[in-house]
Amino acid sequence: MSKVLIIEDNDSIRENIIEILELSGYEVLSASNGKSGIELAITHNPDIILCDIMMPELDGYGVLHVLSQSSVTKTIPFIFLTAKTERSDLRKGMELGADDYLTKPFDDSELLRAIESRTKKKEAQQLYYGQTPENLNTIISNKKGLDELKSVMQERSCRKFKPHQHIHYEGDHVTGIYYIISGTVKTVKFTKDGRELITGIYKEGDYLDINVMLSANIYSDTAIAIEETVLSFLPIDQLDKLIFLHPEIGAKFINILTCNIREKELRLLQIAYMSVRKRIAEGIIKMAGQHNCDNAMIKITRDDLAALSGTSPETVSRTLSDFKEEGLIKKSAGTLHILNFNKLNTLRN
């Protein structure tokens, strides 16, 4: 339910607008003067504000000016309610940041169309860009930085990626880090002949591209969604501010980065010294993640398992057939079912 704040000193007009909006399913807050309206806006953070221009104590221009200075309220859509139709008056409001004007008298449909239009535009912007940096700054300035980070990433507007859709490419300019709400992402490097080597597998609850903290300008690998994936995005400048405000978050990220580096070093040793069977078993276990039980199901293509194991797709096919005959797994349409997790785990160890 959208929350609308009405700031109007005329009692009959204010009550009439409230009645229309409540009948249309909106939650309505109201104030009879500019000063009270500002207090309600900061306290309740409405989805949209309707404000008269000519009011005692503080007029509509003053209300808009004050709200535009606050990180909490500056992005709230703002519509003036006015009987003034002079071009100079309209221009003044627009220069201050007003989103629209409703000229008195207006009918029910004009009012509702204006509100619906502005709230939909705000929702569309948030869907693509996430919460504004200013609102994010307010959230992360709270005391529990490390706890806040996860909640911030979960609450931000998110983007969906289809299977095999690229999230970013190696060499792209760094814009920020991603938090995986759901799904699975792989990071890869490509050889000169076009072969793919998977450098990492990331699942729900993981942070993607932590290494950008130490990166100069570009992503070091390509990120691709393995399955339908939902990501939340944190711009790099906000990450810098977050780490400055909460050093414990920086320490946590460094710990994650250290573990990632150790894991990649271990994989290089495995490729150099472990048998193909062990490497493929390791890849299957890694994809299974926390599902360390029989009948766990993972979705991975033959090519992805080959890129993860550092071997050829043909070798993967032969080895999976061996595993199937040994009763370790069964295969069906790009999906592997682990039938004997303990034996598979013993094999890779």
N, C-alpha and C positions, 0 to 999 in steps of 0.2 A: 504494500500500500504506500503510495507516494505521500510525502508530507509537505504541505503548503503553508507558508507563513503569509498572513495578510496584515499589512501595516496601513491603516486607514483611520482618520480621525472622525469621519462622518459615521455615526452609529448605524443609521439605516442602510447605508451602502455596504458597510462592513458586515452587518448581519445578513444582508441579502446574498453577498458573495459566499459567506460561510455556509448558508443553507444550500446553495447550488452545488458547492464542492462536496459537502458531506453526502448529499443525495447521489452524487456521482462516484462515491467510494473513496474520496480522499480523506486523509487525516489532516485536520486544519488547526493551526495555531493563529492567534490574532493579537494585535496590539493597537492601541488607540493613538500612539504617538511614536515618533522616530526613536527616541531613547529606549523605550520599552521594546521596540521592535529589534533593535540591535542586540539587546540582552537575550531575547528569545532566539535570535539567529545563532548567536555564539553558543548558547546552552544546548539547543536542540538540533542544530545543523540540518535545516529543512532541505528538501530536494529542489524547491523553487520558492522565490519570494515575489509577492505582488505588493507594490508600495505606491501610495499616493505621493504627489510632489508637494503640494501646499499643505503643510501641517505645522502645528505649534511646537515649540521647544527645538525641534530639529527637522528640517524639511527633507524631502526625498533625496535631493542631491547630496545632502550631508550624510544621510544613511548609507547611500551607495559608496560614497567616498570612504567612510569608516570601515565598512564591510570589505572593501577592496584592499584594505591594508592588512587584513587578518588572514593568516594562512589557513584558518579553519573555514572561512566563509567566502573567500575571494573568487572561488570557482562556481559558486551557486548561481544558477540562472536567475536573472533579475528583470522583472517586468514593471515598468512604470504605469500607474493608473492616473490619468490626468485629463483635465478639461482644457489644458493649454495645447494649442495646435500650431503655435508659431514655429517656423522652421528653426529659429535660433534656439528655442527651448528643446526641441527634439535633438538638435545637434549637440547641445550641452550634455544631455543625458547619455548619448552614444559615446561621446568622448570620455565620459566617466566610466563607461563599461556596461551600460544597460544593454540587455539583449533584445528588448521589444517594448512597444508602447501599446496600451489599450486606451483609446480615447472615450471618455464618458460622454453620453451614456453608451454602454455596450450591452449586447444581449448575451444570453446563456451560451449559445453556440460559439460566439467569438471568444468568450472567456475560456471555455473548455478547449477549443482548438489551439489557442495560444499556449496554454499550459502543457497540453499533450505534445505539441511540436517541440517545445524547449526541453521537456524532460526526456523525450526520445533522443534528441540530439546529444544530451549529456550522457545518456546510457550508451549510445553508440561510441562516443569518444572514450569512455571508460573501458568499454569492451576491447578496444584496440590498444589503447595506451596504458591501461591500468589506472590505479589511483594517481592523482597528481603528486609530483614531487613535494609540494608544500604540505599536503595532508600526510604524506609518508614521513616527512620530517617531524611532524607533530607526534605521530605514533611512535617512532623510534627514539624520541627524546625521553620516553618513559624510563623508569629505573631498571627493569629487568630486560636488558638488551638482548641477551641470548634467547630468552623465552619469547620476546616480542618478534624476533626475526622470523621465526617459523609462522607465527600467527599472521604477521604482515604479509608474508608470501602467500599464505593460504587465502587471505581475505582479498588480495588484489584481484582485479579482473584477469581472467586467464584466456589463453588461446588454445584451440584444438589443432592437432596435427594428425593427418591421416598416415597409415602405414607407408613407409618408404619416402615420406615427405621430408625434404631437407629443412633443418632449423637454421643452420648457418654453414658457410663454406670455409675451408681452410684459406687463410689469407684475407678474409673479410675484416673490415674494421671492427674492433671490439666495441660493443654497445652496452654489455652488461652480462649478468649471470641469470640462469634459469633454475627454478625449483620445480621438481616433477611432482605434480599433484596426482597423476595416475599415468600408467603406461610404462614403456621401456624405450630408452634411447641408446644408440650406439655412437661412439666417436671413432672416426676412421682416418687413415692416411692412405693415399693412392700411390702406387709405384709408377714409374715412367711408362710401363707397358699396360697400365690401367688396372692392375690387380689391387685388391682392397685388403688392408690390414686393420683389423679392429683394435683400437687402442684403449677402449673402455666400454663397459656396459653399465648403464645407470637406470635405476628403478624408482618407484614411488618413494618419496621422502628424501631422495638424493638431490644435491646441488650440482648443477652442470656448469662446467667451465670455471671452476674455482681457480684454475691456474691463470686466469686473466688478471688476478691481483698482481702477478709478477710480470705480466706481459706488457710490452711497450704499446703496440697499436693493433695487432692482428690476432685472430684466433689461430691456434696452432694445429687444429684439425677440423674435420667436417663432422657435424652432428646431424644424425638422421633418426627419425622415429621408426622403431621396429614394428610397433603396433599402434593402434589409435592411442594418442597420448595427449594429456592436458598439462600445459606448462604455465607457470607464473613467472613474470620477468621483473628483474630489479636493475634499473639503469646503473651504469658504472659510477656516475657521479654520486648517486645515492649510496652505493656500496662504500665509496670512500668516506662519505660523511658518517655512515653507520659505524664503520670501523673506528673512526676518530672518536665518536661519542661513546662507543662500547668496545674497549680493547679486548675484552674476553671473546668477542665475536671474531676478531682478527686471529686470536690464538686458536679458536676452534677451527677456523678455515685453514690455518697453517697445519694443524693436526690432520685434517682431511687431505690436504695437499701432500703431506708427507706420506700418508698411507697410500695415496694414489701412486706416488713415485715408487714406493717399495713394491707395490703390486706389479707395476710395469717392469721393474727390474727382475722380479721373480718370473714373470712371463717370458722375458728374454732368456733367462736361464732354462726354463722349461722347454722352449723351442730349441735351444741348443743341445740339451742333454736328455730330455724325456722322450720316450717312445711316442709314436703317433697315437697308439691306443690310450696312453695316459693323458696326452694333450687333449684328445677329443672328449675323454671322460671328464677332464677338468673343465672343458668348455660347457658341457651339459650341466655339470654341477653348478657352475657359475651362473648360468642362465636360470637354473631352478631357484637360486637365491635363498630365501628363507623357507621355501617349501621342501624341507629336508625330510620327506616321507615318501613311502610307496604311493603310486598312482598320481604323483605330481605331474602336471601337464605344462609343457613349455612350447611356445611358438617360435621357431627359428628355421630359416631356410638352410639348405645344404651349403650355399655359398657363404652365408653369414657364419656358420659353424666352421667352415674352412678358414675364413678370414680371422676368426677368433683363435683357432688352433694353430695357425701358421702352417697349413698344409693345403693340398689341392682338393677341389670338390669331389674328384673321383675317389681319392683316398678316403674322404669322409663317407661316401656312399658304401664303400667296401667295409669300412669299420663299423658303421651303423648296422649293416647286415649281419656282421659277426655278433654285435651286441644283442641284436634281435634273436638270433639263434641261441644265444646263451641265456635268454630270458631276462635280460637287463632292461630292455626297453621294448616298446612297440611303436610303429610309425603310422601316421595317417594324415595325408594332405597338409604337409608343412607343420605338423604338430608331433611332438615326441611325448610319449607317456613313460615315465620312469616306473618300472615294475619292481625293481630291487635296488632301492637307493643305497642301502648299506654296502652291497657288493660293488656297486658302481663307485662309491666313495672310496672303498678299499682299493679298487683298481687304480684310481688316479693317485692314491697316496703310495 
